[in-house]
Amino acid sequence: MKVNNILKFASGALIVIASVNAWPQTSESADTSTAPAAEGSAKAARQANRALSKKVLRALSKGGVSTSRINVIAKGGAVTLAGSVTDASNIDKAAEIAKTVPGVTSVKNALTFKEVGQ
């Protein structure tokens, strides 16, 4: 009889210990505490990327490169120039101008030459 009671008590204690370790945690508390910070930082990063793209476009315009067919994609300081130019010499010129913009860490030049009307 004593052995049965001891076994029941020991198995009950093991169940309690196992259930404490495996206690379900709701993701709501974690989501509400980290989501605004993550969302805020992601939003700030998008805003910074848009601002850098605009700075590069402004610099290209001031440098004499037509930006009507150029798309500037910025992500964390890395800038990609995509689209086309009507003067082949503007391909390298655009990359050089983009490198001088504050905040630009690297430039990938994917510009192509297309004559007007193509």
Residue, then its C-alpha position, 0 to 999 in steps of 0.5 A: m500500500k505504501v509503495n502504491n501511494i509513493l508511486k502515485f505521489a512520484s508520478g503526480a510530481l513528475i506530471v506537475i514538473a513536466s507541465v510547468n516546463a511545457w506551459p503554453q505561452t501565448s504569442e500575443s504578449a510577445d507580438t504586442s511588445t515587439a511588433p511596434a518596434a519591428e514595425g517602426s524600424a521597418k517603416a523607418a528603413r522604408q522611409a530612409n530608402r525612399a529619401l535616399s532614392k530621391k536624393v540620388l534622383r535629384a543629384l542625377s538631375k543636377g548632374g545633367v542626366s535625364t531621370s525620366r526613364i531611370n528608376v533608383i532603388a535604394k536598400g540600406g545604402a545600396v543603390t541600383l540604377a535601372g532603366s534606360v538613358t538616351d545618351a550612352s555616356n550617361i550610363d557611367k556618368a549616372a553611376e559616378i554621380a550616385k556614388t557621391v551622394p551621402g548615404v550611398t554605400s554601393v551602386k549597381n548600374a543596370l542602365t541601358f542605352k536606348e535611342v529616343g523613340q525606341 
